[in-house]
Amino acid sequence: MEREQAIQINDQLVIAHEAMKKARIAIAELGKQERLELDGPLYDLLLELEWQVMLPLYEQFRDLMKLELHEELPPPTSEVE
């Protein structure tokens, strides 16, 4: 992959990542049942995006990494809440 392609891909990945984080914030305002149904799968999807797609890109093009991955993601809604 060439650098210009990596930049274009990264730009879209960052947009998707931010959108999913905003969706998690919106989900946090739902009732308990909806949070349980939606937040866990979205959290898993975010982790997959980070670890399976973004991280390999950043390993090749380290200077493109502008986000702190995984560390900033709060865990999914649990049943004990």
PDB file of N, CA, C and O in Angstrom:
ATOM      1  N   MET A   1       0.845  -1.166   0.000  1.00  0.00           N
ATOM      2  CA  MET A   1       0.000   0.000   0.000  1.00  0.00           C
ATOM      3  C   MET A   1       0.896   1.236   0.000  1.00  0.00           C
ATOM      4  O   MET A   1       1.906   1.291   0.701  1.00  0.00           O
ATOM      5  N   GLU A   2       0.513   2.196  -0.778  1.00  0.00           N
ATOM      6  CA  GLU A   2       1.247   3.448  -0.826  1.00  0.00           C
ATOM      7  C   GLU A   2       0.743   4.400   0.253  1.00  0.00           C
ATOM      8  O   GLU A   2      -0.376   4.269   0.749  1.00  0.00           O
ATOM      9  N   ARG A   3       1.588   5.350   0.599  1.00  0.00           N
ATOM     10  CA  ARG A   3       1.262   6.279   1.681  1.00  0.00           C
ATOM     11  C   ARG A   3      -0.041   7.040   1.430  1.00  0.00           C
ATOM     12  O   ARG A   3      -0.854   7.178   2.344  1.00  0.00           O
ATOM     13  N   GLU A   4      -0.249   7.525   0.232  1.00  0.00           N
ATOM     14  CA  GLU A   4      -1.477   8.265  -0.070  1.00  0.00           C
ATOM     15  C   GLU A   4      -2.724   7.395   0.150  1.00  0.00           C
ATOM     16  O   GLU A   4      -3.737   7.874   0.659  1.00  0.00           O
ATOM     17  N   GLN A   5      -2.643   6.149  -0.228  1.00  0.00           N
ATOM     18  CA  GLN A   5      -3.756   5.219   0.016  1.00  0.00           C
ATOM     19  C   GLN A   5      -3.958   5.035   1.516  1.00  0.00           C
ATOM     20  O   GLN A   5      -5.095   5.020   1.987  1.00  0.00           O
ATOM     21  N   ALA A   6      -2.884   4.896   2.262  1.00  0.00           N
ATOM     22  CA  ALA A   6      -2.976   4.721   3.709  1.00  0.00           C
ATOM     23  C   ALA A   6      -3.621   5.937   4.366  1.00  0.00           C
ATOM     24  O   ALA A   6      -4.418   5.797   5.293  1.00  0.00           O
ATOM     25  N   ILE A   7      -3.277   7.122   3.888  1.00  0.00           N
ATOM     26  CA  ILE A   7      -3.862   8.348   4.436  1.00  0.00           C
ATOM     27  C   ILE A   7      -5.361   8.382   4.176  1.00  0.00           C
ATOM     28  O   ILE A   7      -6.136   8.702   5.077  1.00  0.00           O
ATOM     29  N   GLN A   8      -5.776   8.058   2.964  1.00  0.00           N
ATOM     30  CA  GLN A   8      -7.210   8.050   2.636  1.00  0.00           C
ATOM     31  C   GLN A   8      -7.961   7.023   3.477  1.00  0.00           C
ATOM     32  O   GLN A   8      -9.040   7.311   3.995  1.00  0.00           O
ATOM     33  N   ILE A   9      -7.404   5.847   3.611  1.00  0.00           N
ATOM     34  CA  ILE A   9      -8.038   4.798   4.417  1.00  0.00           C
ATOM     35  C   ILE A   9      -8.110   5.228   5.872  1.00  0.00           C
ATOM     36  O   ILE A   9      -9.146   5.077   6.519  1.00  0.00           O
ATOM     37  N   ASN A  10      -7.011   5.763   6.386  1.00  0.00           N
ATOM     38  CA  ASN A  10      -6.987   6.202   7.770  1.00  0.00           C
ATOM     39  C   ASN A  10      -8.032   7.278   8.041  1.00  0.00           C
ATOM     40  O   ASN A  10      -8.716   7.237   9.063  1.00  0.00           O
ATOM     41  N   ASP A  11      -8.155   8.228   7.142  1.00  0.00           N
ATOM     42  CA  ASP A  11      -9.147   9.293   7.326  1.00  0.00           C
ATOM     43  C   ASP A  11     -10.548   8.708   7.508  1.00  0.00           C
ATOM     44  O   ASP A  11     -11.298   9.148   8.379  1.00  0.00           O
ATOM     45  N   GLN A  12     -10.895   7.730   6.697  1.00  0.00           N
ATOM     46  CA  GLN A  12     -12.218   7.116   6.793  1.00  0.00           C
ATOM     47  C   GLN A  12     -12.354   6.253   8.043  1.00  0.00           C
ATOM     48  O   GLN A  12     -13.423   6.209   8.653  1.00  0.00           O
ATOM     49  N   LEU A  13     -11.287   5.573   8.426  1.00  0.00           N
ATOM     50  CA  LEU A  13     -11.326   4.758   9.639  1.00  0.00           C
ATOM     51  C   LEU A  13     -11.519   5.624  10.881  1.00  0.00           C
ATOM     52  O   LEU A  13     -12.260   5.259  11.793  1.00  0.00           O
ATOM     53  N   VAL A  14     -10.855   6.756  10.907  1.00  0.00           N
ATOM     54  CA  VAL A  14     -11.008   7.669  12.048  1.00  0.00           C
ATOM     55  C   VAL A  14     -12.442   8.185  12.119  1.00  0.00           C
ATOM     56  O   VAL A  14     -13.007   8.278  13.208  1.00  0.00           O
ATOM     57  N   ILE A  15     -13.032   8.518  10.987  1.00  0.00           N
ATOM     58  CA  ILE A  15     -14.426   8.975  10.968  1.00  0.00           C
ATOM     59  C   ILE A  15     -15.345   7.871  11.496  1.00  0.00           C
ATOM     60  O   ILE A  15     -16.229   8.136  12.311  1.00  0.00           O
ATOM     61  N   ALA A  16     -15.141   6.649  11.037  1.00  0.00           N
ATOM     62  CA  ALA A  16     -15.960   5.524  11.495  1.00  0.00           C
ATOM     63  C   ALA A  16     -15.776   5.286  12.991  1.00  0.00           C
ATOM     64  O   ALA A  16     -16.745   5.039  13.709  1.00  0.00           O
ATOM     65  N   HIS A  17     -14.551   5.358  13.447  1.00  0.00           N
ATOM     66  CA  HIS A  17     -14.244   5.145  14.864  1.00  0.00           C
ATOM     67  C   HIS A  17     -14.955   6.189  15.721  1.00  0.00           C
ATOM     68  O   HIS A  17     -15.595   5.851  16.717  1.00  0.00           O
ATOM     69  N   GLU A  18     -14.843   7.439  15.339  1.00  0.00           N
ATOM     70  CA  GLU A  18     -15.497   8.515  16.091  1.00  0.00           C
ATOM     71  C   GLU A  18     -17.018   8.371  16.064  1.00  0.00           C
ATOM     72  O   GLU A  18     -17.677   8.620  17.074  1.00  0.00           O
ATOM     73  N   ALA A  19     -17.575   7.977  14.937  1.00  0.00           N
ATOM     74  CA  ALA A  19     -19.026   7.792  14.838  1.00  0.00           C
ATOM     75  C   ALA A  19     -19.497   6.677  15.764  1.00  0.00           C
ATOM     76  O   ALA A  19     -20.537   6.802  16.410  1.00  0.00           O
ATOM     77  N   MET A  20     -18.738   5.593  15.828  1.00  0.00           N
ATOM     78  CA  MET A  20     -19.126   4.493  16.709  1.00  0.00           C
ATOM     79  C   MET A  20     -19.010   4.895  18.178  1.00  0.00           C
ATOM     80  O   MET A  20     -19.823   4.478  19.003  1.00  0.00           O
ATOM     81  N   LYS A  21     -18.005   5.700  18.505  1.00  0.00           N
ATOM     82  CA  LYS A  21     -17.900   6.180  19.886  1.00  0.00           C
ATOM     83  C   LYS A  21     -19.087   7.073  20.238  1.00  0.00           C
ATOM     84  O   LYS A  21     -19.609   6.996  21.350  1.00  0.00           O
ATOM     85  N   LYS A  22     -19.514   7.915  19.307  1.00  0.00           N
ATOM     86  CA  LYS A  22     -20.681   8.763  19.544  1.00  0.00           C
ATOM     87  C   LYS A  22     -21.948   7.922  19.688  1.00  0.00           C
ATOM     88  O   LYS A  22     -22.824   8.245  20.489  1.00  0.00           O
ATOM     89  N   ALA A  23     -22.041   6.853  18.915  1.00  0.00           N
ATOM     90  CA  ALA A  23     -23.191   5.951  19.031  1.00  0.00           C
ATOM     91  C   ALA A  23     -23.208   5.305  20.414  1.00  0.00           C
ATOM     92  O   ALA A  23     -24.278   5.138  20.999  1.00  0.00           O
ATOM     93  N   ARG A  24     -22.054   4.942  20.940  1.00  0.00           N
ATOM     94  CA  ARG A  24     -22.003   4.354  22.283  1.00  0.00           C
ATOM     95  C   ARG A  24     -22.481   5.359  23.330  1.00  0.00           C
ATOM     96  O   ARG A  24     -23.145   4.976  24.293  1.00  0.00           O
ATOM     97  N   ILE A  25     -22.156   6.621  23.154  1.00  0.00           N
ATOM     98  CA  ILE A  25     -22.621   7.653  24.081  1.00  0.00           C
ATOM     99  C   ILE A  25     -24.143   7.742  24.026  1.00  0.00           C
ATOM    100  O   ILE A  25     -24.804   7.841  25.059  1.00  0.00           O
ATOM    101  N   ALA A  26     -24.691   7.704  22.814  1.00  0.00           N
ATOM    102  CA  ALA A  26     -26.150   7.757  22.660  1.00  0.00           C
ATOM    103  C   ALA A  26     -26.801   6.507  23.265  1.00  0.00           C
ATOM    104  O   ALA A  26     -27.850   6.602  23.901  1.00  0.00           O
ATOM    105  N   ILE A  27     -26.193   5.363  23.071  1.00  0.00           N
ATOM    106  CA  ILE A  27     -26.727   4.112  23.615  1.00  0.00           C
ATOM    107  C   ILE A  27     -26.737   4.162  25.143  1.00  0.00           C
ATOM    108  O   ILE A  27     -27.635   3.597  25.767  1.00  0.00           O
ATOM    109  N   ALA A  28     -25.771   4.817  25.744  1.00  0.00           N
ATOM    110  CA  ALA A  28     -25.688   4.909  27.205  1.00  0.00           C
ATOM    111  C   ALA A  28     -26.902   5.600  27.805  1.00  0.00           C
ATOM    112  O   ALA A  28     -27.190   5.433  28.990  1.00  0.00           O
ATOM    113  N   GLU A  29     -27.609   6.370  27.002  1.00  0.00           N
ATOM    114  CA  GLU A  29     -28.791   7.081  27.485  1.00  0.00           C
ATOM    115  C   GLU A  29     -30.077   6.272  27.345  1.00  0.00           C
ATOM    116  O   GLU A  29     -31.138   6.722  27.778  1.00  0.00           O
ATOM    117  N   LEU A  30     -29.995   5.086  26.747  1.00  0.00           N
ATOM    118  CA  LEU A  30     -31.163   4.235  26.570  1.00  0.00           C
ATOM    119  C   LEU A  30     -31.470   3.470  27.847  1.00  0.00           C
ATOM    120  O   LEU A  30     -30.706   3.509  28.812  1.00  0.00           O
ATOM    121  N   GLY A  31     -32.589   2.783  27.836  1.00  0.00           N
ATOM    122  CA  GLY A  31     -32.944   1.928  28.959  1.00  0.00           C
ATOM    123  C   GLY A  31     -31.979   0.761  29.072  1.00  0.00           C
ATOM    124  O   GLY A  31     -31.227   0.460  28.146  1.00  0.00           O
ATOM    125  N   LYS A  32     -32.017   0.107  30.232  1.00  0.00           N
ATOM    126  CA  LYS A  32     -31.076  -0.967  30.518  1.00  0.00           C
ATOM    127  C   LYS A  32     -31.098  -2.066  29.466  1.00  0.00           C
ATOM    128  O   LYS A  32     -30.036  -2.502  29.021  1.00  0.00           O
ATOM    129  N   GLN A  33     -32.262  -2.521  29.060  1.00  0.00           N
ATOM    130  CA  GLN A  33     -32.354  -3.619  28.103  1.00  0.00           C
ATOM    131  C   GLN A  33     -31.732  -3.245  26.753  1.00  0.00           C
ATOM    132  O   GLN A  33     -30.990  -4.028  26.159  1.00  0.00           O
ATOM    133  N   GLU A  34     -32.047  -2.038  26.282  1.00  0.00           N
ATOM    134  CA  GLU A  34     -31.460  -1.602  25.012  1.00  0.00           C
ATOM    135  C   GLU A  34     -29.942  -1.455  25.114  1.00  0.00           C
ATOM    136  O   GLU A  34     -29.215  -1.797  24.182  1.00  0.00           O
ATOM    137  N   ARG A  35     -29.474  -0.946  26.246  1.00  0.00           N
ATOM    138  CA  ARG A  35     -28.019  -0.833  26.438  1.00  0.00           C
ATOM    139  C   ARG A  35     -27.365  -2.210  26.382  1.00  0.00           C
ATOM    140  O   ARG A  35     -26.329  -2.389  25.741  1.00  0.00           O
ATOM    141  N   LEU A  36     -27.974  -3.176  27.054  1.00  0.00           N
ATOM    142  CA  LEU A  36     -27.422  -4.527  27.058  1.00  0.00           C
ATOM    143  C   LEU A  36     -27.380  -5.121  25.651  1.00  0.00           C
ATOM    144  O   LEU A  36     -26.416  -5.795  25.287  1.00  0.00           O
ATOM    145  N   GLU A  37     -28.416  -4.873  24.870  1.00  0.00           N
ATOM    146  CA  GLU A  37     -28.499  -5.437  23.518  1.00  0.00           C
ATOM    147  C   GLU A  37     -27.550  -4.760  22.530  1.00  0.00           C
ATOM    148  O   GLU A  37     -27.012  -5.419  21.641  1.00  0.00           O
ATOM    149  N   LEU A  38     -27.344  -3.466  22.676  1.00  0.00           N
ATOM    150  CA  LEU A  38     -26.616  -2.704  21.666  1.00  0.00           C
ATOM    151  C   LEU A  38     -25.159  -2.396  22.012  1.00  0.00           C
ATOM    152  O   LEU A  38     -24.298  -2.407  21.132  1.00  0.00           O
ATOM    153  N   ASP A  39     -24.884  -2.125  23.268  1.00  0.00           N
ATOM    154  CA  ASP A  39     -23.551  -1.639  23.605  1.00  0.00           C
ATOM    155  C   ASP A  39     -22.479  -2.717  23.491  1.00  0.00           C
ATOM    156  O   ASP A  39     -21.390  -2.440  22.990  1.00  0.00           O
ATOM    157  N   GLY A  40     -22.752  -3.914  23.932  1.00  0.00           N
ATOM    158  CA  GLY A  40     -21.759  -4.987  23.854  1.00  0.00           C
ATOM    159  C   GLY A  40     -21.308  -5.261  22.427  1.00  0.00           C
ATOM    160  O   GLY A  40     -20.108  -5.273  22.151  1.00  0.00           O
ATOM    161  N   PRO A  41     -22.259  -5.483  21.512  1.00  0.00           N
ATOM    162  CA  PRO A  41     -21.839  -5.723  20.124  1.00  0.00           C
ATOM    163  C   PRO A  41     -21.103  -4.539  19.494  1.00  0.00           C
ATOM    164  O   PRO A  41     -20.168  -4.738  18.718  1.00  0.00           O
ATOM    165  N   LEU A  42     -21.510  -3.318  19.818  1.00  0.00           N
ATOM    166  CA  LEU A  42     -20.819  -2.150  19.267  1.00  0.00           C
ATOM    167  C   LEU A  42     -19.408  -2.038  19.846  1.00  0.00           C
ATOM    168  O   LEU A  42     -18.466  -1.702  19.128  1.00  0.00           O
ATOM    169  N   TYR A  43     -19.265  -2.313  21.119  1.00  0.00           N
ATOM    170  CA  TYR A  43     -17.935  -2.328  21.750  1.00  0.00           C
ATOM    171  C   TYR A  43     -17.043  -3.349  21.056  1.00  0.00           C
ATOM    172  O   TYR A  43     -15.895  -3.052  20.724  1.00  0.00           O
ATOM    173  N   ASP A  44     -17.566  -4.546  20.838  1.00  0.00           N
ATOM    174  CA  ASP A  44     -16.791  -5.586  20.151  1.00  0.00           C
ATOM    175  C   ASP A  44     -16.391  -5.143  18.750  1.00  0.00           C
ATOM    176  O   ASP A  44     -15.270  -5.398  18.312  1.00  0.00           O
ATOM    177  N   LEU A  45     -17.299  -4.485  18.052  1.00  0.00           N
ATOM    178  CA  LEU A  45     -17.015  -3.991  16.704  1.00  0.00           C
ATOM    179  C   LEU A  45     -15.909  -2.932  16.731  1.00  0.00           C
ATOM    180  O   LEU A  45     -15.027  -2.926  15.872  1.00  0.00           O
ATOM    181  N   LEU A  46     -15.962  -2.045  17.712  1.00  0.00           N
ATOM    182  CA  LEU A  46     -14.915  -1.034  17.850  1.00  0.00           C
ATOM    183  C   LEU A  46     -13.556  -1.673  18.100  1.00  0.00           C
ATOM    184  O   LEU A  46     -12.555  -1.263  17.513  1.00  0.00           O
ATOM    185  N   LEU A  47     -13.521  -2.673  18.967  1.00  0.00           N
ATOM    186  CA  LEU A  47     -12.257  -3.360  19.225  1.00  0.00           C
ATOM    187  C   LEU A  47     -11.737  -4.037  17.969  1.00  0.00           C
ATOM    188  O   LEU A  47     -10.539  -3.994  17.691  1.00  0.00           O
ATOM    189  N   GLU A  48     -12.622  -4.659  17.213  1.00  0.00           N
ATOM    190  CA  GLU A  48     -12.212  -5.296  15.959  1.00  0.00           C
ATOM    191  C   GLU A  48     -11.666  -4.262  14.976  1.00  0.00           C
ATOM    192  O   GLU A  48     -10.650  -4.495  14.321  1.00  0.00           O
ATOM    193  N   LEU A  49     -12.339  -3.132  14.878  1.00  0.00           N
ATOM    194  CA  LEU A  49     -11.861  -2.062  13.995  1.00  0.00           C
ATOM    195  C   LEU A  49     -10.455  -1.636  14.402  1.00  0.00           C
ATOM    196  O   LEU A  49      -9.569  -1.493  13.559  1.00  0.00           O
ATOM    197  N   GLU A  50     -10.260  -1.436  15.707  1.00  0.00           N
ATOM    198  CA  GLU A  50      -8.951  -0.994  16.175  1.00  0.00           C
ATOM    199  C   GLU A  50      -7.872  -2.039  15.960  1.00  0.00           C
ATOM    200  O   GLU A  50      -6.827  -1.750  15.377  1.00  0.00           O
ATOM    201  N   TRP A  51      -8.124  -3.260  16.433  1.00  0.00           N
ATOM    202  CA  TRP A  51      -7.074  -4.273  16.472  1.00  0.00           C
ATOM    203  C   TRP A  51      -6.870  -4.996  15.149  1.00  0.00           C
ATOM    204  O   TRP A  51      -5.751  -5.412  14.847  1.00  0.00           O
ATOM    205  N   GLN A  52      -7.916  -5.155  14.358  1.00  0.00           N
ATOM    206  CA  GLN A  52      -7.802  -5.919  13.115  1.00  0.00           C
ATOM    207  C   GLN A  52      -7.568  -5.043  11.886  1.00  0.00           C
ATOM    208  O   GLN A  52      -7.073  -5.526  10.868  1.00  0.00           O
ATOM    209  N   VAL A  53      -7.917  -3.765  11.972  1.00  0.00           N
ATOM    210  CA  VAL A  53      -7.790  -2.896  10.796  1.00  0.00           C
ATOM    211  C   VAL A  53      -6.841  -1.719  11.066  1.00  0.00           C
ATOM    212  O   VAL A  53      -5.875  -1.511  10.331  1.00  0.00           O
ATOM    213  N   MET A  54      -7.124  -0.962  12.116  1.00  0.00           N
ATOM    214  CA  MET A  54      -6.335   0.241  12.365  1.00  0.00           C
ATOM    215  C   MET A  54      -4.910  -0.085  12.822  1.00  0.00           C
ATOM    216  O   MET A  54      -3.955   0.504  12.314  1.00  0.00           O
ATOM    217  N   LEU A  55      -4.758  -0.986  13.744  1.00  0.00           N
ATOM    218  CA  LEU A  55      -3.438  -1.297  14.254  1.00  0.00           C
ATOM    219  C   LEU A  55      -2.474  -1.785  13.161  1.00  0.00           C
ATOM    220  O   LEU A  55      -1.336  -1.318  13.112  1.00  0.00           O
ATOM    221  N   PRO A  56      -2.894  -2.709  12.283  1.00  0.00           N
ATOM    222  CA  PRO A  56      -1.983  -3.095  11.201  1.00  0.00           C
ATOM    223  C   PRO A  56      -1.590  -1.913  10.297  1.00  0.00           C
ATOM    224  O   PRO A  56      -0.453  -1.828   9.835  1.00  0.00           O
ATOM    225  N   LEU A  57      -2.533  -1.019  10.058  1.00  0.00           N
ATOM    226  CA  LEU A  57      -2.223   0.169   9.264  1.00  0.00           C
ATOM    227  C   LEU A  57      -1.186   1.029   9.986  1.00  0.00           C
ATOM    228  O   LEU A  57      -0.242   1.520   9.367  1.00  0.00           O
ATOM    229  N   TYR A  58      -1.362   1.208  11.292  1.00  0.00           N
ATOM    230  CA  TYR A  58      -0.443   2.036  12.070  1.00  0.00           C
ATOM    231  C   TYR A  58       0.915   1.370  12.267  1.00  0.00           C
ATOM    232  O   TYR A  58       1.919   2.055  12.456  1.00  0.00           O
ATOM    233  N   GLU A  59       0.951   0.067  12.225  1.00  0.00           N
ATOM    234  CA  GLU A  59       2.248  -0.604  12.300  1.00  0.00           C
ATOM    235  C   GLU A  59       3.080  -0.309  11.058  1.00  0.00           C
ATOM    236  O   GLU A  59       4.308  -0.248  11.120  1.00  0.00           O
ATOM    237  N   GLN A  60       2.409  -0.131   9.946  1.00  0.00           N
ATOM    238  CA  GLN A  60       3.105   0.178   8.703  1.00  0.00           C
ATOM    239  C   GLN A  60       3.376   1.677   8.560  1.00  0.00           C
ATOM    240  O   GLN A  60       4.411   2.083   8.031  1.00  0.00           O
ATOM    241  N   PHE A  61       2.429   2.495   9.039  1.00  0.00           N
ATOM    242  CA  PHE A  61       2.534   3.955   8.919  1.00  0.00           C
ATOM    243  C   PHE A  61       2.301   4.572  10.307  1.00  0.00           C
ATOM    244  O   PHE A  61       1.231   5.115  10.582  1.00  0.00           O
ATOM    245  N   ARG A  62       3.294   4.481  11.154  1.00  0.00           N
ATOM    246  CA  ARG A  62       3.171   4.903  12.563  1.00  0.00           C
ATOM    247  C   ARG A  62       2.766   6.367  12.729  1.00  0.00           C
ATOM    248  O   ARG A  62       2.050   6.705  13.671  1.00  0.00           O
ATOM    249  N   ASP A  63       3.203   7.211  11.850  1.00  0.00           N
ATOM    250  CA  ASP A  63       2.910   8.639  11.992  1.00  0.00           C
ATOM    251  C   ASP A  63       1.435   8.970  11.757  1.00  0.00           C
ATOM    252  O   ASP A  63       0.998  10.073  12.085  1.00  0.00           O
ATOM    253  N   LEU A  64       0.664   8.043  11.200  1.00  0.00           N
ATOM    254  CA  LEU A  64      -0.766   8.298  10.970  1.00  0.00           C
ATOM    255  C   LEU A  64      -1.599   8.114  12.235  1.00  0.00           C
ATOM    256  O   LEU A  64      -2.737   8.579  12.300  1.00  0.00           O
ATOM    257  N   MET A  65      -1.050   7.450  13.223  1.00  0.00           N
ATOM    258  CA  MET A  65      -1.814   7.154  14.437  1.00  0.00           C
ATOM    259  C   MET A  65      -2.008   8.419  15.250  1.00  0.00           C
ATOM    260  O   MET A  65      -1.078   8.924  15.878  1.00  0.00           O
ATOM    261  N   LYS A  66      -3.219   8.915  15.227  1.00  0.00           N
ATOM    262  CA  LYS A  66      -3.564  10.130  15.968  1.00  0.00           C
ATOM    263  C   LYS A  66      -4.466   9.813  17.160  1.00  0.00           C
ATOM    264  O   LYS A  66      -4.630  10.640  18.056  1.00  0.00           O
ATOM    265  N   LEU A  67      -5.049   8.616  17.165  1.00  0.00           N
ATOM    266  CA  LEU A  67      -5.963   8.219  18.235  1.00  0.00           C
ATOM    267  C   LEU A  67      -5.247   7.349  19.251  1.00  0.00           C
ATOM    268  O   LEU A  67      -4.292   6.645  18.921  1.00  0.00           O
ATOM    269  N   GLU A  68      -5.707   7.404  20.464  1.00  0.00           N
ATOM    270  CA  GLU A  68      -5.304   6.414  21.445  1.00  0.00           C
ATOM    271  C   GLU A  68      -6.305   5.286  21.294  1.00  0.00           C
ATOM    272  O   GLU A  68      -7.497   5.477  21.533  1.00  0.00           O
ATOM    273  N   LEU A  69      -5.843   4.136  20.906  1.00  0.00           N
ATOM    274  CA  LEU A  69      -6.747   3.022  20.706  1.00  0.00           C
ATOM    275  C   LEU A  69      -7.104   2.376  22.036  1.00  0.00           C
ATOM    276  O   LEU A  69      -6.557   2.777  23.063  1.00  0.00           O
ATOM    277  N   HIS A  70      -7.930   1.471  22.058  1.00  0.00           N
ATOM    278  CA  HIS A  70      -8.491   0.697  23.156  1.00  0.00           C
ATOM    279  C   HIS A  70      -8.486   1.382  24.531  1.00  0.00           C
ATOM    280  O   HIS A  70      -9.504   1.327  25.222  1.00  0.00           O
ATOM    281  N   GLU A  71      -7.418   2.007  24.949  1.00  0.00           N
ATOM    282  CA  GLU A  71      -7.335   2.570  26.281  1.00  0.00           C
ATOM    283  C   GLU A  71      -8.448   3.573  26.572  1.00  0.00           C
ATOM    284  O   GLU A  71      -8.836   3.742  27.728  1.00  0.00           O
ATOM    285  N   GLU A  72      -8.962   4.233  25.553  1.00  0.00           N
ATOM    286  CA  GLU A  72      -9.982   5.250  25.800  1.00  0.00           C
ATOM    287  C   GLU A  72     -11.406   4.697  25.722  1.00  0.00           C
ATOM    288  O   GLU A  72     -12.361   5.432  25.976  1.00  0.00           O
ATOM    289  N   LEU A  73     -11.565   3.433  25.381  1.00  0.00           N
ATOM    290  CA  LEU A  73     -12.899   2.857  25.270  1.00  0.00           C
ATOM    291  C   LEU A  73     -13.393   2.375  26.626  1.00  0.00           C
ATOM    292  O   LEU A  73     -12.778   1.495  27.229  1.00  0.00           O
ATOM    293  N   PRO A  74     -14.490   2.935  27.112  1.00  0.00           N
ATOM    294  CA  PRO A  74     -15.043   2.372  28.338  1.00  0.00           C
ATOM    295  C   PRO A  74     -15.614   0.990  28.050  1.00  0.00           C
ATOM    296  O   PRO A  74     -16.068   0.733  26.935  1.00  0.00           O
ATOM    297  N   PRO A  75     -15.598   0.103  29.029  1.00  0.00           N
ATOM    298  CA  PRO A  75     -16.136  -1.234  28.781  1.00  0.00           C
ATOM    299  C   PRO A  75     -17.624  -1.178  28.460  1.00  0.00           C
ATOM    300  O   PRO A  75     -18.283  -0.179  28.749  1.00  0.00           O
ATOM    301  N   PRO A  76     -18.158  -2.243  27.864  1.00  0.00           N
ATOM    302  CA  PRO A  76     -19.583  -2.253  27.530  1.00  0.00           C
ATOM    303  C   PRO A  76     -20.449  -2.254  28.776  1.00  0.00           C
ATOM    304  O   PRO A  76     -19.993  -2.588  29.869  1.00  0.00           O
ATOM    305  N   THR A  77     -21.700  -1.876  28.593  1.00  0.00           N
ATOM    306  CA  THR A  77     -22.676  -1.892  29.666  1.00  0.00           C
ATOM    307  C   THR A  77     -22.783  -3.309  30.213  1.00  0.00           C
ATOM    308  O   THR A  77     -22.876  -4.274  29.455  1.00  0.00           O
ATOM    309  N   SER A  78     -22.770  -3.419  31.517  1.00  0.00           N
ATOM    310  CA  SER A  78     -22.898  -4.756  32.114  1.00  0.00           C
ATOM    311  C   SER A  78     -24.297  -4.937  32.691  1.00  0.00           C
ATOM    312  O   SER A  78     -25.060  -3.984  32.845  1.00  0.00           O
ATOM    313  N   GLU A  79     -24.604  -6.186  33.002  1.00  0.00           N
ATOM    314  CA  GLU A  79     -25.925  -6.509  33.536  1.00  0.00           C
ATOM    315  C   GLU A  79     -26.117  -6.036  34.965  1.00  0.00           C
ATOM    316  O   GLU A  79     -27.256  -5.941  35.423  1.00  0.00           O
ATOM    317  N   VAL A  80     -25.048  -5.736  35.683  1.00  0.00           N
ATOM    318  CA  VAL A  80     -25.165  -5.335  37.065  1.00  0.00           C
ATOM    319  C   VAL A  80     -25.550  -3.874  37.272  1.00  0.00           C
ATOM    320  O   VAL A  80     -25.839  -3.468  38.398  1.00  0.00           O
ATOM    321  N   GLU A  81     -25.559  -3.106  36.241  1.00  0.00           N
ATOM    322  CA  GLU A  81     -25.910  -1.688  36.372  1.00  0.00           C
ATOM    323  C   GLU A  81     -27.382  -1.531  36.663  1.00  0.00           C
ATOM    324  O   GLU A  81     -27.866  -0.408  36.807  1.00  0.00           O
TER     325      GLU A  81
END
